[in-house]
Amino acid sequence: METPRLHHSSYALATKQSGFKSRRPVWSVMQEKVYKKRIKDTGQLRARILTAWDEMDQRIIDAEIKHWRTAHFVTRACIKAKGRTL
């Protein structure tokens, strides 16, 4: 199974602009753990995903949730402002 190529350019830009410099996307952390070695089949993929999730540092998840809430607030503010400067 081939490792998927993920495009984080817009995600990285949003992360940089939001001020979460030490934050890492959850999937980035998961991807490092899941695809560390070649995967033989979907059963092994499933097992690795579950293991990676169980071992995930709660601080990474908390930072991601905080980022999502911030991004949601900014998005709603932009919609409410109808494109005007916030």
C-alpha contacts under 8 A as a table, 3 or more apart, distances in Angstrom:
res1	aa1	res2	aa2	distance
1	M	38	R	7.22
1	M	39	I	5.95
1	M	40	K	6.91
1	M	41	D	7.38
3	T	35	Y	6.66
7	H	10	S	7.82
8	H	11	Y	4.87
8	H	12	A	5.62
9	S	12	A	5.10
9	S	13	L	6.21
10	S	13	L	5.04
10	S	14	A	6.19
11	Y	14	A	5.13
11	Y	15	T	6.10
12	A	15	T	4.96
12	A	16	K	6.10
13	L	16	K	5.10
13	L	17	Q	6.15
14	A	17	Q	5.15
14	A	18	S	6.05
15	T	18	S	5.21
15	T	19	G	6.57
15	T	20	F	5.84
15	T	21	K	7.10
15	T	23	R	7.68
15	T	67	H	7.95
16	K	19	G	5.55
16	K	20	F	6.44
16	K	21	K	6.27
17	Q	20	F	7.93
18	S	67	H	7.58
18	S	70	T	7.81
18	S	71	A	7.90
20	F	23	R	5.29
20	F	67	H	7.50
23	R	60	I	6.93
23	R	63	A	6.28
23	R	64	E	7.26
24	R	28	S	6.75
24	R	29	V	7.06
24	R	60	I	6.86
24	R	64	E	7.74
25	P	28	S	5.23
25	P	29	V	6.71
25	P	60	I	7.77
25	P	64	E	6.66
26	V	29	V	5.34
26	V	30	M	6.21
26	V	60	I	6.74
26	V	61	I	6.67
26	V	64	E	6.95
27	W	30	M	4.81
27	W	31	Q	5.77
28	S	31	Q	5.10
28	S	32	E	6.38
29	V	32	E	5.32
29	V	33	K	6.66
30	M	33	K	5.30
30	M	34	V	5.92
30	M	49	I	7.17
30	M	52	A	5.89
30	M	53	W	7.05
30	M	56	M	7.88
31	Q	34	V	5.11
31	Q	35	Y	5.74
31	Q	36	K	7.94
32	E	35	Y	5.80
32	E	36	K	5.92
33	K	36	K	5.43
33	K	48	R	7.67
33	K	52	A	6.09
34	V	37	K	7.63
34	V	45	L	7.23
34	V	48	R	5.33
34	V	49	I	5.93
34	V	52	A	6.59
35	Y	38	R	6.56
35	Y	39	I	7.21
39	I	42	T	7.90
39	I	44	Q	6.41
39	I	45	L	6.28
40	K	44	Q	6.45
40	K	45	L	7.80
41	D	44	Q	5.47
41	D	45	L	6.39
42	T	45	L	4.84
42	T	46	R	6.05
43	G	46	R	5.15
43	G	47	A	6.24
44	Q	47	A	5.04
44	Q	48	R	6.13
45	L	48	R	5.18
45	L	49	I	6.19
46	R	49	I	5.19
46	R	50	L	6.26
47	A	50	L	5.23
47	A	51	T	6.11
48	R	51	T	5.03
48	R	52	A	5.95
49	I	52	A	5.14
49	I	53	W	6.14
50	L	53	W	5.14
50	L	54	D	6.18
51	T	54	D	5.09
51	T	55	E	6.21
52	A	55	E	5.16
52	A	56	M	6.08
53	W	56	M	5.08
56	M	60	I	7.37
56	M	61	I	7.73
57	D	60	I	5.61
57	D	61	I	7.03
58	Q	61	I	5.15
58	Q	62	D	6.13
59	R	62	D	4.97
59	R	63	A	6.07
60	I	63	A	5.20
60	I	64	E	6.24
61	I	64	E	5.07
61	I	65	I	6.24
62	D	65	I	5.15
62	D	66	K	6.18
63	A	66	K	5.04
63	A	67	H	6.15
64	E	67	H	5.01
64	E	68	W	6.18
65	I	68	W	5.04
65	I	69	R	6.20
66	K	69	R	5.20
66	K	70	T	6.25
67	H	70	T	5.07
67	H	71	A	6.02
68	W	71	A	5.04
68	W	72	H	5.95
69	R	72	H	5.05
69	R	73	F	6.14
70	T	73	F	5.11
70	T	74	V	6.23
71	A	74	V	5.16
71	A	75	T	6.06
72	H	75	T	5.09
72	H	76	R	6.13
73	F	76	R	5.24
73	F	77	A	6.12
74	V	77	A	5.02
74	V	78	C	6.17
75	T	78	C	5.17
75	T	79	I	6.28
76	R	79	I	5.07
76	R	80	K	6.06
77	A	80	K	5.03
77	A	81	A	6.03
77	A	86	L	7.31
78	C	81	A	5.04
78	C	82	K	6.13
78	C	83	G	5.86
78	C	84	R	7.45
78	C	86	L	7.02
79	I	82	K	5.05
79	I	83	G	6.75
81	A	84	R	5.27
81	A	85	T	7.26
81	A	86	L	6.82
